[in-house]
Amino acid sequence: MNKIILTIIVLPALLSFAFAASDSPDANTFEPQAGFIQVYSKTLEFNDIDGSVFVHQSYNIYTENGEKVKTVPASFAPQLVRLAPGRYVVQCSGGDEKNVKINVLIKKGQITSVDQKISE
């Protein structure tokens, strides 16, 4: 019963975040001065009558000064997020409800990949 309720209530909410407008680049919006980040955050498993669904947790991106730049919503696959070149801090939820902070450098025209598991 709990699994069905979880699926009915939580999964549609996560799907709405996953399919919301994102900063994924396409041919019409590519900015040559931008860089990109792709964070492989921890996944949460949701059981459904058809099997398990894995969703990457949301995370926040901050400037080095602590100003919030973006919240990246939960999604089925790691999102490619456009950022201005520079240094940032990615904050993800870790195990035991602790937050993990990862320092990253975004370079013009490059994709910076971050695996949360390596950073813990």
Backbone as XML, in Angstrom:
<?xml version="1.0"?>
<chain id="A" units="angstrom">
  <residue number="1" name="MET">
    <atom name="N" x="0.823" y="-1.197" z="0.000"/>
    <atom name="CA" x="0.000" y="0.000" z="0.000"/>
    <atom name="C" x="0.865" y="1.258" z="0.000"/>
  </residue>
  <residue number="2" name="ASN">
    <atom name="N" x="1.930" y="1.282" z="0.857"/>
    <atom name="CA" x="2.803" y="2.454" z="0.934"/>
    <atom name="C" x="3.504" y="2.722" z="-0.388"/>
  </residue>
  <residue number="3" name="LYS">
    <atom name="N" x="3.895" y="1.648" z="-1.084"/>
    <atom name="CA" x="4.583" y="1.824" z="-2.361"/>
    <atom name="C" x="3.657" y="2.470" z="-3.387"/>
  </residue>
  <residue number="4" name="ILE">
    <atom name="N" x="2.396" y="2.085" z="-3.380"/>
    <atom name="CA" x="1.445" y="2.657" z="-4.331"/>
    <atom name="C" x="1.218" y="4.126" z="-4.026"/>
  </residue>
  <residue number="5" name="ILE">
    <atom name="N" x="1.060" y="4.452" z="-2.743"/>
    <atom name="CA" x="0.868" y="5.852" z="-2.351"/>
    <atom name="C" x="2.095" y="6.671" z="-2.732"/>
  </residue>
  <residue number="6" name="LEU">
    <atom name="N" x="3.294" y="6.134" z="-2.470"/>
    <atom name="CA" x="4.527" y="6.829" z="-2.833"/>
    <atom name="C" x="4.568" y="7.087" z="-4.331"/>
  </residue>
  <residue number="7" name="THR">
    <atom name="N" x="4.198" y="6.095" z="-5.117"/>
    <atom name="CA" x="4.210" y="6.237" z="-6.567"/>
    <atom name="C" x="3.200" y="7.279" z="-7.027"/>
  </residue>
  <residue number="8" name="ILE">
    <atom name="N" x="2.026" y="7.268" z="-6.445"/>
    <atom name="CA" x="0.971" y="8.195" z="-6.864"/>
    <atom name="C" x="1.286" y="9.627" z="-6.472"/>
  </residue>
  <residue number="9" name="ILE">
    <atom name="N" x="1.882" y="9.829" z="-5.302"/>
    <atom name="CA" x="2.116" y="11.184" z="-4.805"/>
    <atom name="C" x="3.491" y="11.721" z="-5.197"/>
  </residue>
  <residue number="10" name="VAL">
    <atom name="N" x="4.535" y="10.970" z="-4.941"/>
    <atom name="CA" x="5.898" y="11.468" z="-5.109"/>
    <atom name="C" x="6.367" y="11.433" z="-6.554"/>
  </residue>
  <residue number="11" name="LEU">
    <atom name="N" x="6.136" y="10.345" z="-7.252"/>
    <atom name="CA" x="6.670" y="10.205" z="-8.599"/>
    <atom name="C" x="6.151" y="11.277" z="-9.561"/>
  </residue>
  <residue number="12" name="PRO">
    <atom name="N" x="4.841" y="11.584" z="-9.575"/>
    <atom name="CA" x="4.409" y="12.677" z="-10.466"/>
    <atom name="C" x="5.056" y="14.017" z="-10.125"/>
  </residue>
  <residue number="13" name="ALA">
    <atom name="N" x="5.287" y="14.273" z="-8.840"/>
    <atom name="CA" x="5.951" y="15.522" z="-8.452"/>
    <atom name="C" x="7.376" y="15.547" z="-8.991"/>
  </residue>
  <residue number="14" name="LEU">
    <atom name="N" x="8.080" y="14.437" z="-8.878"/>
    <atom name="CA" x="9.449" y="14.372" z="-9.403"/>
    <atom name="C" x="9.460" y="14.507" z="-10.917"/>
  </residue>
  <residue number="15" name="LEU">
    <atom name="N" x="8.487" y="13.902" z="-11.575"/>
    <atom name="CA" x="8.430" y="13.998" z="-13.028"/>
    <atom name="C" x="8.202" y="15.433" z="-13.476"/>
  </residue>
  <residue number="16" name="SER">
    <atom name="N" x="7.391" y="16.165" z="-12.735"/>
    <atom name="CA" x="7.149" y="17.552" z="-13.127"/>
    <atom name="C" x="8.430" y="18.368" z="-13.035"/>
  </residue>
  <residue number="17" name="PHE">
    <atom name="N" x="9.263" y="18.076" z="-12.028"/>
    <atom name="CA" x="10.551" y="18.756" z="-11.932"/>
    <atom name="C" x="11.483" y="18.301" z="-13.047"/>
  </residue>
  <residue number="18" name="ALA">
    <atom name="N" x="11.477" y="17.019" z="-13.337"/>
    <atom name="CA" x="12.400" y="16.478" z="-14.336"/>
    <atom name="C" x="12.116" y="17.021" z="-15.727"/>
  </residue>
  <residue number="19" name="PHE">
    <atom name="N" x="10.853" y="17.293" z="-16.031"/>
    <atom name="CA" x="10.508" y="17.754" z="-17.360"/>
    <atom name="C" x="10.251" y="19.255" z="-17.417"/>
  </residue>
  <residue number="20" name="ALA">
    <atom name="N" x="10.563" y="19.962" z="-16.332"/>
    <atom name="CA" x="10.424" y="21.417" z="-16.342"/>
    <atom name="C" x="11.484" y="21.999" z="-17.261"/>
  </residue>
  <residue number="21" name="ALA">
    <atom name="N" x="11.304" y="23.254" z="-17.632"/>
    <atom name="CA" x="12.299" y="23.911" z="-18.490"/>
    <atom name="C" x="13.658" y="23.821" z="-17.836"/>
  </residue>
  <residue number="22" name="SER">
    <atom name="N" x="14.642" y="23.392" z="-18.570"/>
    <atom name="CA" x="15.985" y="23.241" z="-18.021"/>
    <atom name="C" x="16.958" y="24.083" z="-18.826"/>
  </residue>
  <residue number="23" name="ASP">
    <atom name="N" x="18.206" y="24.054" z="-18.389"/>
    <atom name="CA" x="19.248" y="24.806" z="-19.068"/>
    <atom name="C" x="20.034" y="23.928" z="-20.032"/>
  </residue>
  <residue number="24" name="SER">
    <atom name="N" x="19.450" y="22.829" z="-20.461"/>
    <atom name="CA" x="20.141" y="21.969" z="-21.406"/>
    <atom name="C" x="20.336" y="22.724" z="-22.709"/>
  </residue>
  <residue number="25" name="PRO">
    <atom name="N" x="21.555" y="22.680" z="-23.246"/>
    <atom name="CA" x="21.818" y="23.430" z="-24.469"/>
    <atom name="C" x="21.181" y="22.766" z="-25.676"/>
  </residue>
  <residue number="26" name="ASP">
    <atom name="N" x="20.839" y="23.546" z="-26.658"/>
    <atom name="CA" x="20.430" y="23.018" z="-27.949"/>
    <atom name="C" x="21.002" y="23.932" z="-29.027"/>
  </residue>
  <residue number="27" name="ALA">
    <atom name="N" x="20.749" y="23.595" z="-30.274"/>
    <atom name="CA" x="21.355" y="24.344" z="-31.384"/>
    <atom name="C" x="20.962" y="25.817" z="-31.371"/>
  </residue>
  <residue number="28" name="ASN">
    <atom name="N" x="19.795" y="26.140" z="-30.827"/>
    <atom name="CA" x="19.317" y="27.518" z="-30.850"/>
    <atom name="C" x="19.816" y="28.361" z="-29.677"/>
  </residue>
  <residue number="29" name="THR">
    <atom name="N" x="20.289" y="27.728" z="-28.608"/>
    <atom name="CA" x="20.652" y="28.488" z="-27.418"/>
    <atom name="C" x="22.114" y="28.360" z="-27.036"/>
  </residue>
  <residue number="30" name="PHE">
    <atom name="N" x="22.912" y="27.686" z="-27.832"/>
    <atom name="CA" x="24.315" y="27.489" z="-27.475"/>
    <atom name="C" x="25.053" y="28.820" z="-27.422"/>
  </residue>
  <residue number="31" name="GLU">
    <atom name="N" x="25.756" y="29.042" z="-26.329"/>
    <atom name="CA" x="26.545" y="30.256" z="-26.162"/>
    <atom name="C" x="28.019" y="29.863" z="-26.129"/>
  </residue>
  <residue number="32" name="PRO">
    <atom name="N" x="28.812" y="30.315" z="-27.086"/>
    <atom name="CA" x="30.212" y="29.896" z="-27.136"/>
    <atom name="C" x="31.020" y="30.338" z="-25.922"/>
  </residue>
  <residue number="33" name="GLN">
    <atom name="N" x="30.556" y="31.342" z="-25.182"/>
    <atom name="CA" x="31.290" y="31.810" z="-24.014"/>
    <atom name="C" x="30.947" y="31.007" z="-22.753"/>
  </residue>
  <residue number="34" name="ALA">
    <atom name="N" x="29.969" y="30.117" z="-22.837"/>
    <atom name="CA" x="29.518" y="29.358" z="-21.673"/>
    <atom name="C" x="30.306" y="28.071" z="-21.511"/>
  </residue>
  <residue number="35" name="GLY">
    <atom name="N" x="30.252" y="27.543" z="-20.316"/>
    <atom name="CA" x="30.741" y="26.208" z="-20.007"/>
    <atom name="C" x="29.557" y="25.415" z="-19.480"/>
  </residue>
  <residue number="36" name="PHE">
    <atom name="N" x="29.788" y="24.166" z="-19.181"/>
    <atom name="CA" x="28.687" y="23.311" z="-18.738"/>
    <atom name="C" x="29.134" y="22.427" z="-17.589"/>
  </residue>
  <residue number="37" name="ILE">
    <atom name="N" x="28.148" y="22.033" z="-16.774"/>
    <atom name="CA" x="28.406" y="21.091" z="-15.701"/>
    <atom name="C" x="27.369" y="19.981" z="-15.788"/>
  </residue>
  <residue number="38" name="GLN">
    <atom name="N" x="27.806" y="18.767" z="-15.506"/>
    <atom name="CA" x="26.911" y="17.619" z="-15.457"/>
    <atom name="C" x="27.241" y="16.871" z="-14.165"/>
  </residue>
  <residue number="39" name="VAL">
    <atom name="N" x="26.300" y="16.881" z="-13.225"/>
    <atom name="CA" x="26.525" y="16.289" z="-11.911"/>
    <atom name="C" x="25.805" y="14.945" z="-11.835"/>
  </residue>
  <residue number="40" name="TYR">
    <atom name="N" x="26.566" y="13.915" z="-11.507"/>
    <atom name="CA" x="26.011" y="12.583" z="-11.299"/>
    <atom name="C" x="25.718" y="12.460" z="-9.806"/>
  </residue>
  <residue number="41" name="SER">
    <atom name="N" x="24.567" y="13.026" z="-9.406"/>
    <atom name="CA" x="24.191" y="13.012" z="-7.988"/>
    <atom name="C" x="23.672" y="11.633" z="-7.606"/>
  </residue>
  <residue number="42" name="LYS">
    <atom name="N" x="23.540" y="11.431" z="-6.298"/>
    <atom name="CA" x="23.013" y="10.156" z="-5.818"/>
    <atom name="C" x="21.626" y="9.928" z="-6.372"/>
  </residue>
  <residue number="43" name="THR">
    <atom name="N" x="21.266" y="8.654" z="-6.482"/>
    <atom name="CA" x="19.946" y="8.322" z="-6.984"/>
    <atom name="C" x="19.063" y="7.797" z="-5.858"/>
  </residue>
  <residue number="44" name="LEU">
    <atom name="N" x="17.791" y="8.057" z="-6.003"/>
    <atom name="CA" x="16.782" y="7.512" z="-5.107"/>
    <atom name="C" x="16.003" y="6.471" z="-5.886"/>
  </residue>
  <residue number="45" name="GLU">
    <atom name="N" x="15.679" y="5.363" z="-5.227"/>
    <atom name="CA" x="14.931" y="4.299" z="-5.893"/>
    <atom name="C" x="13.469" y="4.363" z="-5.459"/>
  </residue>
  <residue number="46" name="PHE">
    <atom name="N" x="12.585" y="4.339" z="-6.442"/>
    <atom name="CA" x="11.154" y="4.290" z="-6.183"/>
    <atom name="C" x="10.623" y="3.002" z="-6.794"/>
  </residue>
  <residue number="47" name="ASN">
    <atom name="N" x="9.936" y="2.218" z="-5.976"/>
    <atom name="CA" x="9.376" y="0.964" z="-6.465"/>
    <atom name="C" x="7.981" y="1.193" z="-7.009"/>
  </residue>
  <residue number="48" name="ASP">
    <atom name="N" x="7.725" y="0.558" z="-8.129"/>
    <atom name="CA" x="6.470" y="0.692" z="-8.842"/>
    <atom name="C" x="5.986" y="-0.720" z="-9.146"/>
  </residue>
  <residue number="49" name="ILE">
    <atom name="N" x="4.754" y="-0.868" z="-9.531"/>
    <atom name="CA" x="4.270" y="-2.207" z="-9.879"/>
    <atom name="C" x="5.000" y="-2.754" z="-11.105"/>
  </residue>
  <residue number="50" name="ASP">
    <atom name="N" x="5.591" y="-1.869" z="-11.898"/>
    <atom name="CA" x="6.340" y="-2.302" z="-13.084"/>
    <atom name="C" x="7.829" y="-2.475" z="-12.805"/>
  </residue>
  <residue number="51" name="GLY">
    <atom name="N" x="8.271" y="-2.216" z="-11.595"/>
    <atom name="CA" x="9.683" y="-2.344" z="-11.252"/>
    <atom name="C" x="10.198" y="-1.104" z="-10.559"/>
  </residue>
  <residue number="52" name="SER">
    <atom name="N" x="11.493" y="-0.937" z="-10.538"/>
    <atom name="CA" x="12.117" y="0.191" z="-9.856"/>
    <atom name="C" x="12.409" y="1.327" z="-10.820"/>
  </residue>
  <residue number="53" name="VAL">
    <atom name="N" x="12.308" y="2.547" z="-10.294"/>
    <atom name="CA" x="12.651" y="3.748" z="-11.041"/>
    <atom name="C" x="13.719" y="4.471" z="-10.232"/>
  </residue>
  <residue number="54" name="PHE">
    <atom name="N" x="14.795" y="4.885" z="-10.875"/>
    <atom name="CA" x="15.874" y="5.599" z="-10.197"/>
    <atom name="C" x="15.871" y="7.059" z="-10.640"/>
  </residue>
  <residue number="55" name="VAL">
    <atom name="N" x="15.926" y="7.955" z="-9.665"/>
    <atom name="CA" x="15.883" y="9.383" z="-9.936"/>
    <atom name="C" x="17.102" y="10.037" z="-9.288"/>
  </residue>
  <residue number="56" name="HIS">
    <atom name="N" x="17.844" y="10.830" z="-10.064"/>
    <atom name="CA" x="18.974" y="11.573" z="-9.508"/>
    <atom name="C" x="18.446" y="12.697" z="-8.628"/>
  </residue>
  <residue number="57" name="GLN">
    <atom name="N" x="19.054" y="12.843" z="-7.448"/>
    <atom name="CA" x="18.613" y="13.875" z="-6.511"/>
    <atom name="C" x="18.913" y="15.270" z="-7.043"/>
  </residue>
  <residue number="58" name="SER">
    <atom name="N" x="18.137" y="16.223" z="-6.570"/>
    <atom name="CA" x="18.381" y="17.619" z="-6.928"/>
    <atom name="C" x="19.651" y="18.104" z="-6.227"/>
  </residue>
  <residue number="59" name="TYR">
    <atom name="N" x="20.175" y="19.230" z="-6.691"/>
    <atom name="CA" x="21.354" y="19.822" z="-6.064"/>
    <atom name="C" x="21.357" y="21.319" z="-6.340"/>
  </residue>
  <residue number="60" name="ASN">
    <atom name="N" x="22.183" y="22.038" z="-5.593"/>
    <atom name="CA" x="22.301" y="23.489" z="-5.743"/>
    <atom name="C" x="23.694" y="23.854" z="-6.227"/>
  </residue>
  <residue number="61" name="ILE">
    <atom name="N" x="23.770" y="24.938" z="-6.988"/>
    <atom name="CA" x="25.049" y="25.474" z="-7.454"/>
    <atom name="C" x="25.198" y="26.874" z="-6.876"/>
  </residue>
  <residue number="62" name="TYR">
    <atom name="N" x="26.358" y="27.148" z="-6.263"/>
    <atom name="CA" x="26.646" y="28.439" z="-5.641"/>
    <atom name="C" x="27.929" y="29.035" z="-6.225"/>
  </residue>
  <residue number="63" name="THR">
    <atom name="N" x="28.050" y="30.354" z="-6.156"/>
    <atom name="CA" x="29.318" y="30.997" z="-6.479"/>
    <atom name="C" x="30.288" y="30.709" z="-5.341"/>
  </residue>
  <residue number="64" name="GLU">
    <atom name="N" x="31.550" y="31.043" z="-5.534"/>
    <atom name="CA" x="32.533" y="30.886" z="-4.449"/>
    <atom name="C" x="32.167" y="31.729" z="-3.236"/>
  </residue>
  <residue number="65" name="ASN">
    <atom name="N" x="31.440" y="32.827" z="-3.459"/>
    <atom name="CA" x="31.031" y="33.726" z="-2.373"/>
    <atom name="C" x="29.771" y="33.255" z="-1.661"/>
  </residue>
  <residue number="66" name="GLY">
    <atom name="N" x="29.210" y="32.136" z="-2.079"/>
    <atom name="CA" x="28.038" y="31.594" z="-1.415"/>
    <atom name="C" x="26.699" y="32.032" z="-1.973"/>
  </residue>
  <residue number="67" name="GLU">
    <atom name="N" x="26.704" y="32.767" z="-3.086"/>
    <atom name="CA" x="25.445" y="33.189" z="-3.698"/>
    <atom name="C" x="24.871" y="32.031" z="-4.522"/>
  </residue>
  <residue number="68" name="LYS">
    <atom name="N" x="23.597" y="31.746" z="-4.297"/>
    <atom name="CA" x="22.959" y="30.661" z="-5.026"/>
    <atom name="C" x="22.761" y="31.055" z="-6.487"/>
  </residue>
  <residue number="69" name="VAL">
    <atom name="N" x="23.252" y="30.189" z="-7.389"/>
    <atom name="CA" x="23.145" y="30.422" z="-8.825"/>
    <atom name="C" x="21.947" y="29.673" z="-9.390"/>
  </residue>
  <residue number="70" name="LYS">
    <atom name="N" x="21.768" y="28.433" z="-8.947"/>
    <atom name="CA" x="20.733" y="27.599" z="-9.551"/>
    <atom name="C" x="20.436" y="26.400" z="-8.671"/>
  </residue>
  <residue number="71" name="THR">
    <atom name="N" x="19.178" y="25.998" z="-8.680"/>
    <atom name="CA" x="18.770" y="24.706" z="-8.130"/>
    <atom name="C" x="18.450" y="23.822" z="-9.319"/>
  </residue>
  <residue number="72" name="VAL">
    <atom name="N" x="19.108" y="22.687" z="-9.395"/>
    <atom name="CA" x="18.869" y="21.741" z="-10.482"/>
    <atom name="C" x="17.928" y="20.675" z="-9.932"/>
  </residue>
  <residue number="73" name="PRO">
    <atom name="N" x="16.730" y="20.539" z="-10.514"/>
    <atom name="CA" x="15.733" y="19.616" z="-9.973"/>
    <atom name="C" x="16.108" y="18.156" z="-10.191"/>
  </residue>
  <residue number="74" name="ALA">
    <atom name="N" x="15.444" y="17.292" z="-9.431"/>
    <atom name="CA" x="15.617" y="15.853" z="-9.591"/>
    <atom name="C" x="15.260" y="15.455" z="-11.017"/>
  </residue>
  <residue number="75" name="SER">
    <atom name="N" x="15.960" y="14.433" z="-11.525"/>
    <atom name="CA" x="15.706" y="13.997" z="-12.901"/>
    <atom name="C" x="16.119" y="12.541" z="-13.080"/>
  </residue>
  <residue number="76" name="PHE">
    <atom name="N" x="15.651" y="11.944" z="-14.175"/>
    <atom name="CA" x="15.988" y="10.552" z="-14.458"/>
    <atom name="C" x="17.425" y="10.383" z="-14.939"/>
  </residue>
  <residue number="77" name="ALA">
    <atom name="N" x="17.997" y="11.423" z="-15.499"/>
    <atom name="CA" x="19.371" y="11.384" z="-16.003"/>
    <atom name="C" x="20.064" y="12.675" z="-15.586"/>
  </residue>
  <residue number="78" name="PRO">
    <atom name="N" x="21.382" y="12.632" z="-15.415"/>
    <atom name="CA" x="22.097" y="13.870" z="-15.075"/>
    <atom name="C" x="21.870" y="14.938" z="-16.145"/>
  </residue>
  <residue number="79" name="GLN">
    <atom name="N" x="21.552" y="16.145" z="-15.708"/>
    <atom name="CA" x="21.282" y="17.237" z="-16.637"/>
    <atom name="C" x="22.563" y="17.978" z="-16.990"/>
  </residue>
  <residue number="80" name="LEU">
    <atom name="N" x="22.605" y="18.487" z="-18.208"/>
    <atom name="CA" x="23.698" y="19.335" z="-18.650"/>
    <atom name="C" x="23.264" y="20.774" z="-18.398"/>
  </residue>
  <residue number="81" name="VAL">
    <atom name="N" x="23.991" y="21.466" z="-17.520"/>
    <atom name="CA" x="23.601" y="22.810" z="-17.092"/>
    <atom name="C" x="24.627" y="23.818" z="-17.591"/>
  </residue>
  <residue number="82" name="ARG">
    <atom name="N" x="24.143" y="24.878" z="-18.230"/>
    <atom name="CA" x="25.000" y="25.938" z="-18.763"/>
    <atom name="C" x="25.351" y="26.920" z="-17.646"/>
  </residue>
  <residue number="83" name="LEU">
    <atom name="N" x="26.637" y="27.273" z="-17.546"/>
    <atom name="CA" x="27.113" y="28.251" z="-16.569"/>
    <atom name="C" x="28.171" y="29.143" z="-17.209"/>
  </residue>
  <residue number="84" name="ALA">
    <atom name="N" x="28.299" y="30.335" z="-16.697"/>
    <atom name="CA" x="29.409" y="31.199" z="-17.108"/>
    <atom name="C" x="30.703" y="30.585" z="-16.578"/>
  </residue>
  <residue number="85" name="PRO">
    <atom name="N" x="31.796" y="30.722" z="-17.310"/>
    <atom name="CA" x="33.065" y="30.197" z="-16.814"/>
    <atom name="C" x="33.400" y="30.786" z="-15.434"/>
  </residue>
  <residue number="86" name="GLY">
    <atom name="N" x="34.005" y="29.976" z="-14.594"/>
    <atom name="CA" x="34.390" y="30.420" z="-13.259"/>
    <atom name="C" x="34.370" y="29.280" z="-12.264"/>
  </residue>
  <residue number="87" name="ARG">
    <atom name="N" x="34.551" y="29.628" z="-11.010"/>
    <atom name="CA" x="34.568" y="28.644" z="-9.918"/>
    <atom name="C" x="33.212" y="28.632" z="-9.218"/>
  </residue>
  <residue number="88" name="TYR">
    <atom name="N" x="32.755" y="27.430" z="-8.912"/>
    <atom name="CA" x="31.464" y="27.236" z="-8.266"/>
    <atom name="C" x="31.578" y="26.176" z="-7.184"/>
  </residue>
  <residue number="89" name="VAL">
    <atom name="N" x="30.547" y="26.110" z="-6.354"/>
    <atom name="CA" x="30.421" y="25.060" z="-5.347"/>
    <atom name="C" x="29.096" y="24.357" z="-5.611"/>
  </residue>
  <residue number="90" name="VAL">
    <atom name="N" x="29.158" y="23.033" z="-5.757"/>
    <atom name="CA" x="27.955" y="22.222" z="-5.940"/>
    <atom name="C" x="27.642" y="21.600" z="-4.592"/>
  </residue>
  <residue number="91" name="GLN">
    <atom name="N" x="26.396" y="21.737" z="-4.149"/>
    <atom name="CA" x="25.978" y="21.174" z="-2.868"/>
    <atom name="C" x="24.904" y="20.123" z="-3.125"/>
  </residue>
  <residue number="92" name="CYS">
    <atom name="N" x="25.226" y="18.873" z="-2.737"/>
    <atom name="CA" x="24.318" y="17.739" z="-2.922"/>
    <atom name="C" x="23.980" y="17.150" z="-1.553"/>
  </residue>
  <residue number="93" name="SER">
    <atom name="N" x="22.870" y="16.427" z="-1.505"/>
    <atom name="CA" x="22.546" y="15.688" z="-0.291"/>
    <atom name="C" x="23.407" y="14.438" z="-0.259"/>
  </residue>
  <residue number="94" name="GLY">
    <atom name="N" x="24.032" y="14.204" z="0.877"/>
    <atom name="CA" x="24.857" y="13.015" z="1.033"/>
    <atom name="C" x="24.165" y="12.002" z="1.917"/>
  </residue>
  <residue number="95" name="GLY">
    <atom name="N" x="24.906" y="10.992" z="2.322"/>
    <atom name="CA" x="24.357" y="9.994" z="3.223"/>
    <atom name="C" x="24.124" y="10.579" z="4.601"/>
  </residue>
  <residue number="96" name="ASP">
    <atom name="N" x="23.233" y="9.971" z="5.353"/>
    <atom name="CA" x="22.911" y="10.399" z="6.716"/>
    <atom name="C" x="22.462" y="11.850" z="6.783"/>
  </residue>
  <residue number="97" name="GLU">
    <atom name="N" x="21.786" y="12.325" z="5.729"/>
    <atom name="CA" x="21.239" y="13.687" z="5.698"/>
    <atom name="C" x="22.307" y="14.785" z="5.746"/>
  </residue>
  <residue number="98" name="LYS">
    <atom name="N" x="23.559" y="14.446" z="5.476"/>
    <atom name="CA" x="24.621" y="15.455" z="5.420"/>
    <atom name="C" x="24.716" y="15.999" z="4.009"/>
  </residue>
  <residue number="99" name="ASN">
    <atom name="N" x="25.122" y="17.251" z="3.900"/>
    <atom name="CA" x="25.328" y="17.847" z="2.584"/>
    <atom name="C" x="26.783" y="17.695" z="2.177"/>
  </residue>
  <residue number="100" name="VAL">
    <atom name="N" x="26.990" y="17.438" z="0.903"/>
    <atom name="CA" x="28.320" y="17.307" z="0.331"/>
    <atom name="C" x="28.572" y="18.542" z="-0.516"/>
  </residue>
  <residue number="101" name="LYS">
    <atom name="N" x="29.712" y="19.211" z="-0.302"/>
    <atom name="CA" x="30.077" y="20.379" z="-1.108"/>
    <atom name="C" x="31.273" y="20.016" z="-1.977"/>
  </residue>
  <residue number="102" name="ILE">
    <atom name="N" x="31.148" y="20.338" z="-3.266"/>
    <atom name="CA" x="32.182" y="19.995" z="-4.236"/>
    <atom name="C" x="32.580" y="21.264" z="-4.979"/>
  </residue>
  <residue number="103" name="ASN">
    <atom name="N" x="33.850" y="21.615" z="-4.944"/>
    <atom name="CA" x="34.364" y="22.774" z="-5.675"/>
    <atom name="C" x="34.609" y="22.377" z="-7.123"/>
  </residue>
  <residue number="104" name="VAL">
    <atom name="N" x="34.137" y="23.213" z="-8.057"/>
    <atom name="CA" x="34.311" y="22.914" z="-9.479"/>
    <atom name="C" x="34.792" y="24.152" z="-10.232"/>
  </residue>
  <residue number="105" name="LEU">
    <atom name="N" x="35.477" y="23.904" z="-11.332"/>
    <atom name="CA" x="35.930" y="24.963" z="-12.224"/>
    <atom name="C" x="35.254" y="24.745" z="-13.572"/>
  </residue>
  <residue number="106" name="ILE">
    <atom name="N" x="34.510" y="25.749" z="-14.026"/>
    <atom name="CA" x="33.833" y="25.686" z="-15.317"/>
    <atom name="C" x="34.680" y="26.464" z="-16.318"/>
  </residue>
  <residue number="107" name="LYS">
    <atom name="N" x="35.022" y="25.803" z="-17.428"/>
    <atom name="CA" x="35.816" y="26.436" z="-18.483"/>
    <atom name="C" x="34.964" y="26.639" z="-19.725"/>
  </residue>
  <residue number="108" name="LYS">
    <atom name="N" x="35.244" y="27.707" z="-20.431"/>
    <atom name="CA" x="34.516" y="28.063" z="-21.650"/>
    <atom name="C" x="34.539" y="26.908" z="-22.651"/>
  </residue>
  <residue number="109" name="GLY">
    <atom name="N" x="33.335" y="26.542" z="-23.133"/>
    <atom name="CA" x="33.219" y="25.522" z="-24.170"/>
    <atom name="C" x="33.463" y="24.098" z="-23.715"/>
  </residue>
  <residue number="110" name="GLN">
    <atom name="N" x="33.629" y="23.870" z="-22.404"/>
    <atom name="CA" x="33.909" y="22.527" z="-21.904"/>
    <atom name="C" x="32.803" y="22.050" z="-20.970"/>
  </residue>
  <residue number="111" name="ILE">
    <atom name="N" x="32.679" y="20.725" z="-20.863"/>
    <atom name="CA" x="31.745" y="20.112" z="-19.923"/>
    <atom name="C" x="32.547" y="19.604" z="-18.734"/>
  </residue>
  <residue number="112" name="THR">
    <atom name="N" x="32.174" y="20.043" z="-17.550"/>
    <atom name="CA" x="32.784" y="19.553" z="-16.312"/>
    <atom name="C" x="31.848" y="18.512" z="-15.725"/>
  </residue>
  <residue number="113" name="SER">
    <atom name="N" x="32.327" y="17.272" z="-15.598"/>
    <atom name="CA" x="31.523" y="16.201" z="-15.014"/>
    <atom name="C" x="31.904" y="16.013" z="-13.556"/>
  </residue>
  <residue number="114" name="VAL">
    <atom name="N" x="30.897" y="15.847" z="-12.717"/>
    <atom name="CA" x="31.118" y="15.668" z="-11.283"/>
    <atom name="C" x="30.377" y="14.414" z="-10.854"/>
  </residue>
  <residue number="115" name="ASP">
    <atom name="N" x="31.111" y="13.488" z="-10.229"/>
    <atom name="CA" x="30.492" y="12.285" z="-9.683"/>
    <atom name="C" x="30.454" y="12.438" z="-8.173"/>
  </residue>
  <residue number="116" name="GLN">
    <atom name="N" x="29.281" y="12.567" z="-7.620"/>
    <atom name="CA" x="29.140" y="12.805" z="-6.179"/>
    <atom name="C" x="29.783" y="11.708" z="-5.361"/>
  </residue>
  <residue number="117" name="LYS">
    <atom name="N" x="29.732" y="10.449" z="-5.806"/>
    <atom name="CA" x="30.280" y="9.337" z="-5.032"/>
    <atom name="C" x="31.785" y="9.485" z="-4.811"/>
  </residue>
  <residue number="118" name="ILE">
    <atom name="N" x="32.504" y="10.017" z="-5.805"/>
    <atom name="CA" x="33.950" y="10.176" z="-5.693"/>
    <atom name="C" x="34.282" y="11.281" z="-4.685"/>
  </residue>
  <residue number="119" name="SER">
    <atom name="N" x="33.386" y="12.256" z="-4.558"/>
    <atom name="CA" x="33.647" y="13.420" z="-3.712"/>
    <atom name="C" x="33.340" y="13.189" z="-2.241"/>
  </residue>
  <residue number="120" name="GLU">
    <atom name="N" x="32.716" y="12.075" z="-1.905"/>
    <atom name="CA" x="32.358" y="11.848" z="-0.492"/>
    <atom name="C" x="33.479" y="11.175" z="0.257"/>
  </residue>
</chain>
